[in-house]
Amino acid sequence: MLDLILALLSGAVGGLIIAMMPRASSRLRNTIALIFSVTGMAFSWRVAQLVFAGESIRIAGEIGGLSWSLEPDPLGAVFGLIASTLWLFATIYSFGYMANEKKQRTYYTFLLMSFSVTLGVAFSGNLVALYLFYELLTFATYPLVIHERSLEAMKAGAKYIIYSLSGAGAILIAIVVTYGWAGNLDFAGGPILASGGIRPGLSLLLALFVGGFGVKAAIMPLHRWLPAAMVAPTPVSALLHAVAVVYSGVYGILRVVYSVFGHELMGQLGLSYVLPWVAAFTILVGVTIATQQDVLKRRLAYHTISQLSYILLGAFTLQPWGLAGAMLHMISYSTLKITLFFGAGIIAKQTGETKVSKMGGVGWQLPKTMAAFGIASLGMIGMLPLNTFWSKYYLMKGSVAGGRWPLALVLIGSGVINAFCFIPTVVAAFTGERGKPTAERGAEVSLMLAPTVLLAGIALLIGLWPGLVWPGVQAVVNWFF
């Protein structure tokens, strides 16, 4: 229990300390942020280790007569590992990216606060706790979205709030209905609604849940807040798109499918036959729109919309192989997408270029950055030896096992479009004018470059040795099947 408490409190305590030190030097502020990011990651790994060993960790209480609980299971443990590990990388990257920026105290305060809230989402033991942390995440990340305080940032923040609170309203209605039918909201003990069998209104309830969580998961047409949020600083964009907000939405849908309804009850609902095609539509349309974006961060934003639905597609197959593919992609995609965003941030900071059409020759200025960007680009296509090859393989396997083989063709087709989305950019970066001095020197760029290159290396390592993450994936599949 102590490990769980310390994991959850690390970010919040660090954020409060920074908030109460208005005159702290940048070095002291960075040191505090680093210490509490490392602490949160270390205790999250300890929690995951205990969960995978079969131990039960539970904290519970009541709010207004409703019980809440924090009780991580394998799914929550995997999400917690992804969030805590990548948060450390983003924190270190921020030391370089934010070095000369204003409002650093506000930035690091809410960066660490959001860390704790994201772990709260991951380690929730019932729908009440999940809903509370899911709502808190909106408000904890809002100051990061509007960090620049420009007119564009304020408009993006308003859109983010409106979309997020609308989705949360749908989730609240669904939770009230679920409690009225089942009298229980706990994830432990099997799917909440499984014992009640088929009843009128179940498909509508599922639609409320999927629509509510689908806002943060960026299912089309609920995605429009995400490209607008790219006005945030690059480390924030990376966390929004690879860890915190979008994964909270994806995680919520996984919870609904497997902890609220269960794969057997889901298979009896007519809507379950529609949802995989909604995900397939989002995959193809999202990546197609991405290819048309000239601003690199917007291209990555629409690409995120596409890639998130790979995870949802795997979940909606209701097959063990499909869920395995979803979990593998949840791990693999996050490492690659945060690498791409980090690369985009270095390019913008060091060269001033933000448009794809003007990046010819950037590779000669930023060879290490563009090499990491190129590796991540190959991963987004799904090529060996990158880690996403394995996730797409199992997603296709799950699609075929569920009798929906055309979904496998969707995955193949999206890989081809991904090639058109990224490969020309990487090639152009190394075919432009030579002779420009390198822009990868100095302490600040080194703090940005180190996490970027290391994450690209981790993606390669997992691709070559998928057994590194397979025990966690297998634990999730065994838990629900």
Secondary structure, DSSP 4 states (H G I P E B T S, - for coil): -HHHHHHHHHHHHHHHHHHT-TT--HHHHHHHHHHHHHHHHHHHHHHHHHHHTT----EEEEETTEEEEE---HHHHHHHHHHHHHHHHHHHHHHHHTTT-S-HHHHHHHHHHHHHHHHHHHTB-BHHHHHHHHHHHHHHHHHHHTTT--HHHHHHHHHHHHHHHHHHHHHHHHHHHHHHHHS--BSTTS-TTGGG-S-TTHHHHHHHHHHHHHHHTT-TTS-THHHHGGGS-HHHHHHHHHTSHHHHHHHHHHHIIIIII-HHHHTTSGGGGTHHHHHHHHHHHHHHHHHT--BHHHHHHHHHHHHHHHHHHHHHTTSHHHHHHHHHHHHHHHHHHHHHHHHHHHHHHHH---BGGG-TTHHHHSHHHHHHHHHHHHHHHT-TTSTHHHHHHHHHHHHHHTT-THHHHHHHHHHHHHHHHHHHHHHHHTTS---PPPS--SHHHHHHHHHHHHHHHHHHHHHH-GGGTHHHHHHHHHHH-
